[in-house]
């Protein structure tokens, strides 16, 4: 009898630490109301199955890094020798009313209000390659479909946009509790349809028409489960010369775009191993451009006013697999020079 009693006590002693170990795998406390002990055990097992980290899942810090990569690709670099293909689908709507007047006679004539609507769908393919563990090269090719509706033009254009080459450099090793800094530089080529070469009223531009150089810095810090980030950049555009675009009674011969400054900030929050959210703000301020016209006899110089564009973006990321996260965001224009509405979807693929 004593022998059987000792065996029973030994079985209880062995079972207790095993049960404690299984319970410790639950990530958060859960209260389950159950009429029987068997139902309670089944509920605990289901909770463990749902809350336990699956194979291939990362922690919240890793997930936030992936979110930062999708929100702004300058934040997290890929390893040396690795490729990453990124597909981005962007839709932008611009609607505005233009007031056309003629003040040449000293009074307002030809007064009318023109409504202009523009729908732009851009498919962008980006290829990243890890030159070093802290240096990534990038090539971007956009394909633009643009529809414009106004009193003088109602049509669609499908063409390549401005392709670009870039590099991102991380001077310091990223650590969990420290601020990560990434520098970036880029070259944009005028491969899209130039707005300075289309015939007014019969063509739609899909590019900027000028070569541009850009550089900037991005910073981010993970404060689990939140990551905060910010950015600053400058863009210099080369002048477009030897133009001959007819604009009314004059001919546009040269355009010198002003320097553009951009900055932004935001945060990302990991709701779970599969869902993340982000809120960000981006603003761009472009100095006035200088335009030169000629009427065949005289030359005129005109300076445009500075342009300010601000967008508030709300994003949601869904982790499809350990290497793939689908990110979507909705942008709301905050200034007169911003798109009224944007919708963006990004799908990064590593291989």
C-alpha positions as CSV (number, residue, x, y, z in Angstrom):
1,X,0.0,0.0,0.0
2,X,2.8,2.4,0.8
3,X,4.5,1.5,-2.5
4,X,1.3,2.5,-4.5
5,X,1.0,5.7,-2.4
6,X,4.6,6.6,-3.2
7,X,4.0,6.0,-6.9
8,X,1.0,8.2,-6.9
9,X,2.9,11.1,-5.2
10,X,5.7,10.7,-7.7
11,X,3.3,10.9,-10.6
12,X,1.8,14.1,-9.2
13,X,5.2,15.6,-8.7
14,X,6.3,14.9,-12.3
15,X,3.0,16.1,-13.8
16,X,3.0,19.5,-12.0
17,X,6.1,21.1,-13.6
18,X,5.0,19.9,-17.0
19,X,1.6,21.6,-16.6
20,X,3.3,24.7,-15.5
21,X,5.6,24.7,-18.5
22,X,2.7,24.4,-20.9
23,X,0.8,27.2,-19.2
24,X,3.9,29.5,-19.5
25,X,3.7,29.4,-23.3
26,X,0.5,31.5,-23.3
27,X,1.5,35.1,-24.2
28,X,-1.3,36.9,-22.4
29,X,-3.8,36.0,-19.6
30,X,-7.2,34.7,-20.6
31,X,-10.3,34.0,-18.5
32,X,-12.5,31.1,-19.8
33,X,-15.8,30.2,-18.2
34,X,-16.3,26.5,-18.4
35,X,-19.0,24.3,-16.8
36,X,-16.6,21.3,-16.5
37,X,-12.9,20.7,-16.0
38,X,-12.6,19.0,-19.4
39,X,-14.0,22.1,-21.1
40,X,-11.6,24.3,-19.2
41,X,-8.7,22.2,-20.4
42,X,-9.9,22.4,-24.0
43,X,-10.3,26.1,-23.7
44,X,-6.8,26.5,-22.4
45,X,-5.4,24.3,-25.2
46,X,-7.2,26.4,-27.8
47,X,-5.9,29.6,-26.3
48,X,-2.4,28.3,-26.3
49,X,-2.8,27.3,-29.9
50,X,-4.0,30.7,-30.9
51,X,-1.6,32.8,-28.9
52,X,1.6,30.8,-29.1
53,X,4.1,32.0,-31.7
54,X,4.1,29.8,-34.7
55,X,7.2,28.6,-36.5
56,X,8.6,31.4,-38.7
57,X,6.9,34.2,-36.7
58,X,9.1,37.1,-35.5
59,X,8.7,39.2,-32.4
60,X,7.1,42.6,-32.5
61,X,10.4,44.4,-33.0
62,X,11.0,42.4,-36.2
63,X,7.5,43.0,-37.4
64,X,7.8,46.8,-36.8
65,X,11.0,46.7,-38.9
66,X,9.1,45.2,-41.7
67,X,6.4,47.8,-41.3
68,X,9.0,50.6,-41.5
69,X,10.5,49.0,-44.6
70,X,7.1,49.2,-46.2
71,X,6.1,52.6,-45.0
72,X,9.5,54.1,-46.2
73,X,11.9,51.7,-47.9
74,X,14.9,53.7,-46.5
75,X,14.6,52.4,-43.0
76,X,15.6,48.8,-43.1
77,X,18.3,47.4,-45.4
78,X,18.6,43.9,-46.9
79,X,21.6,41.6,-46.5
80,X,24.5,41.5,-48.9
81,X,23.8,39.5,-52.1
82,X,20.0,39.4,-51.5
83,X,17.4,40.7,-53.9
84,X,14.0,42.2,-53.1
85,X,11.3,42.9,-55.6
86,X,8.7,45.4,-54.6
87,X,5.4,46.0,-56.4
88,X,3.5,49.2,-55.6
89,X,0.1,50.1,-56.9
90,X,-0.9,53.8,-56.4
91,X,-4.1,55.6,-57.3
92,X,-4.3,59.4,-57.0
93,X,-7.3,61.7,-57.7
94,X,-6.9,65.5,-58.3
95,X,-10.0,67.7,-58.7
96,X,-9.9,71.4,-59.0
97,X,-11.6,74.5,-60.4
98,X,-9.5,76.9,-62.5
99,X,-10.6,80.5,-63.0
100,X,-9.5,81.7,-66.5
101,X,-9.4,85.5,-67.0
102,X,-7.8,88.0,-69.4
103,X,-6.5,91.2,-67.8
104,X,-4.5,92.5,-70.8
105,X,-7.2,95.2,-71.5
106,X,-7.2,96.5,-68.0
107,X,-10.4,94.7,-67.0
108,X,-11.4,91.1,-66.5
109,X,-12.6,89.5,-69.7
110,X,-13.2,85.9,-70.8
111,X,-14.1,85.0,-67.2
112,X,-15.0,81.4,-66.8
113,X,-14.6,78.5,-64.3
114,X,-13.0,75.4,-65.7
115,X,-13.4,72.1,-63.8
116,X,-10.4,69.7,-64.1
117,X,-10.4,66.1,-62.9
118,X,-7.3,63.8,-63.1
119,X,-7.1,60.1,-62.2
120,X,-3.7,58.6,-62.1
121,X,-2.9,54.9,-61.7
122,X,0.8,54.0,-61.3
123,X,2.3,50.5,-61.3
124,X,5.8,50.7,-59.9
125,X,8.3,47.9,-59.9
126,X,11.4,48.3,-57.7
127,X,14.4,46.0,-57.4
128,X,16.7,46.2,-54.4
129,X,20.0,44.5,-54.3
130,X,22.3,44.3,-51.2
131,X,25.7,45.6,-52.2
132,X,26.8,45.3,-48.6
133,X,25.0,44.6,-45.4
134,X,24.7,48.3,-44.8
135,X,24.5,49.4,-48.5
136,X,21.6,48.7,-50.8
137,X,21.2,49.7,-54.5
138,X,17.8,50.3,-56.1
139,X,16.2,50.6,-59.5
140,X,12.6,51.8,-60.0
141,X,10.4,51.6,-63.1
142,X,6.9,53.1,-63.0
143,X,4.2,52.5,-65.6
144,X,1.6,55.3,-65.6
145,X,-2.0,55.3,-66.7
146,X,-3.5,58.8,-66.5
147,X,-7.0,60.0,-67.4
148,X,-7.7,63.8,-67.5
149,X,-11.1,65.4,-68.0
150,X,-11.5,69.2,-68.7
151,X,-13.1,71.5,-71.2
152,X,-10.1,71.4,-73.5
153,X,-9.0,67.8,-73.0
154,X,-10.7,64.5,-72.3
155,X,-8.4,61.6,-72.8
156,X,-6.2,58.8,-71.4
157,X,-2.4,58.2,-71.6
158,X,-0.5,55.0,-70.9
159,X,3.3,55.3,-70.8
160,X,6.4,54.7,-68.7
161,X,7.1,57.2,-66.0
162,X,10.4,58.6,-64.8
163,X,12.8,55.7,-63.9
164,X,15.2,56.2,-61.1
165,X,18.4,54.7,-59.6
166,X,19.3,55.1,-55.9
167,X,21.3,53.9,-53.0
168,X,20.7,53.6,-49.2
169,X,23.4,53.5,-46.6
170,X,23.2,52.7,-42.9
171,X,26.4,54.1,-41.2
172,X,25.7,52.5,-37.9
173,X,24.6,49.0,-36.9
174,X,20.9,49.0,-35.9
175,X,20.3,48.1,-32.3
176,X,17.0,47.4,-30.5
177,X,17.1,50.3,-28.1
178,X,19.0,52.8,-30.2
179,X,18.0,55.2,-33.0
180,X,18.7,53.9,-36.5
181,X,19.9,56.3,-39.2
182,X,19.8,55.8,-42.9
183,X,21.2,58.1,-45.6
184,X,19.8,57.9,-49.2
185,X,20.7,59.4,-52.6
186,X,18.9,59.1,-55.9
187,X,18.9,60.0,-59.6
188,X,15.7,60.4,-61.6
189,X,15.7,60.4,-65.4
190,X,13.1,62.0,-67.6
191,X,12.0,58.9,-69.3
192,X,8.2,59.7,-69.0
193,X,6.3,61.9,-71.4
194,X,7.5,65.4,-70.7
195,X,4.9,68.1,-69.8
196,X,7.0,70.6,-71.7
197,X,6.7,68.7,-75.0
198,X,3.0,67.7,-75.1
199,X,0.7,69.9,-77.2
200,X,-1.6,71.8,-75.0
201,X,-5.1,70.4,-75.1
202,X,-4.1,67.2,-76.9
203,X,-1.6,65.4,-74.7
204,X,-1.1,64.1,-71.1
205,X,2.3,64.1,-69.4
206,X,3.4,61.0,-67.4
207,X,6.8,62.3,-66.3
208,X,8.5,65.4,-64.9
209,X,10.5,66.4,-68.0
210,X,13.7,67.1,-66.1
211,X,16.6,65.2,-64.5
212,X,16.7,65.4,-60.7
213,X,19.1,64.5,-58.0
214,X,17.9,63.8,-54.4
215,X,19.5,63.2,-51.0
216,X,18.2,62.8,-47.5
217,X,18.3,61.1,-44.2
218,X,15.8,58.9,-42.3
219,X,15.7,58.1,-38.6
220,X,13.6,55.6,-36.6
221,X,13.5,54.1,-33.2
222,X,11.6,51.1,-31.9
223,X,9.8,51.6,-28.6
224,X,8.1,48.2,-28.5
225,X,5.4,47.8,-29.5
226,X,5.6,51.3,-31.3
227,X,8.1,52.5,-33.8
228,X,8.5,56.2,-34.5
229,X,10.2,57.6,-37.6
230,X,11.0,60.8,-39.4
231,X,12.7,61.9,-42.7
232,X,14.2,64.9,-44.4
233,X,15.3,65.2,-48.0
234,X,16.3,67.7,-50.7
235,X,15.8,67.5,-54.5
236,X,17.6,69.5,-57.2
237,X,16.2,69.5,-60.7
238,X,18.3,70.4,-63.7
239,X,16.7,73.0,-66.1
240,X,14.8,71.9,-69.2
241,X,16.3,73.9,-72.1
242,X,15.8,74.2,-75.9
243,X,12.0,73.9,-75.6
244,X,9.5,75.1,-78.2
245,X,6.1,74.5,-76.5
246,X,3.4,76.8,-77.8
247,X,1.4,78.3,-75.0
248,X,-1.1,80.8,-76.4
249,X,0.6,83.6,-78.3
250,X,4.0,82.7,-76.8
251,X,6.5,79.9,-76.9
252,X,8.0,78.3,-73.8
253,X,11.8,77.9,-74.3
254,X,13.2,77.1,-70.9
255,X,12.1,75.9,-67.4
256,X,14.3,76.1,-64.3
257,X,12.6,74.3,-61.4
258,X,13.2,75.4,-57.9
259,X,14.8,73.4,-55.1
260,X,12.4,71.1,-53.3
261,X,12.5,70.3,-49.6
262,X,10.6,67.4,-48.0
263,X,10.1,66.1,-44.5
264,X,7.8,63.7,-42.7
265,X,7.1,61.9,-39.4
266,X,4.9,59.1,-38.1
267,X,4.6,56.0,-36.1
268,X,3.8,52.3,-36.6
269,X,2.1,50.0,-34.1
270,X,2.1,46.2,-34.0
271,X,-1.3,44.9,-33.1
272,X,-0.3,41.3,-33.4
273,X,2.2,39.0,-35.2
274,X,0.2,39.5,-38.4
275,X,-1.4,43.0,-38.3
276,X,0.3,46.4,-38.0
277,X,-1.0,49.9,-38.4
278,X,0.8,53.2,-39.2
279,X,0.1,56.9,-39.3
280,X,2.4,59.3,-41.1
281,X,2.6,62.8,-42.4
282,X,4.6,64.0,-45.4
283,X,5.1,67.6,-46.7
284,X,7.0,68.9,-49.7
285,X,7.8,72.5,-50.3
286,X,9.0,73.5,-53.8
287,X,10.6,76.9,-54.5
288,X,9.2,78.9,-57.4
289,X,10.4,78.0,-60.9
290,X,11.7,80.3,-63.6
291,X,10.1,80.1,-67.0
292,X,11.3,81.8,-70.2
293,X,9.0,82.7,-73.1
294,X,9.5,84.3,-76.5
295,X,7.0,85.8,-79.0
296,X,9.5,85.7,-81.8
297,X,10.8,89.2,-81.0
298,X,11.1,89.6,-77.3
299,X,12.0,87.3,-74.4
300,X,10.0,87.2,-71.2
301,X,10.9,85.7,-67.8
302,X,8.2,84.6,-65.4
303,X,8.6,83.3,-61.8
304,X,6.0,81.0,-60.4
305,X,5.0,81.0,-56.7
306,X,6.2,78.3,-54.3
307,X,4.1,75.1,-54.0
308,X,3.4,73.2,-50.8
309,X,2.0,69.7,-50.7
310,X,1.0,67.9,-47.5
311,X,-0.5,64.4,-47.1
312,X,-1.7,62.5,-44.1
313,X,-1.5,58.7,-44.6
314,X,-3.2,55.9,-42.6
315,X,-1.8,52.5,-43.2
316,X,-2.5,48.8,-42.4
317,X,-0.1,45.9,-42.9
318,X,-1.1,42.2,-43.1
319,X,1.7,39.6,-42.9
320,X,0.9,36.9,-45.5
321,X,4.1,34.9,-44.8
322,X,7.4,35.3,-42.9
323,X,8.9,37.1,-45.9
324,X,5.8,38.8,-47.4
325,X,3.7,41.6,-45.9
326,X,0.9,43.3,-47.8
327,X,0.7,47.0,-46.9
328,X,-2.1,49.4,-47.8
329,X,-2.5,53.1,-47.0
330,X,-5.0,55.9,-47.6
331,X,-3.7,59.4,-48.1
332,X,-5.7,62.6,-47.6
333,X,-4.5,65.8,-49.2
334,X,-4.1,68.7,-46.7
335,X,-3.2,71.6,-49.1
336,X,-4.4,73.0,-52.4
337,X,-1.4,71.6,-54.2
338,X,-1.9,68.0,-52.9
339,X,-3.8,65.2,-54.4
340,X,-7.4,65.1,-53.0
341,X,-7.1,61.4,-52.3
342,X,-4.6,58.6,-52.7
343,X,-4.8,54.8,-52.3
344,X,-1.6,52.8,-52.2
345,X,-0.8,49.0,-52.0
346,X,2.8,47.7,-51.5
347,X,3.8,44.1,-51.8
348,X,7.5,43.3,-51.1
349,X,9.0,40.0,-52.1
350,X,12.4,38.7,-50.9
351,X,14.4,36.1,-52.8
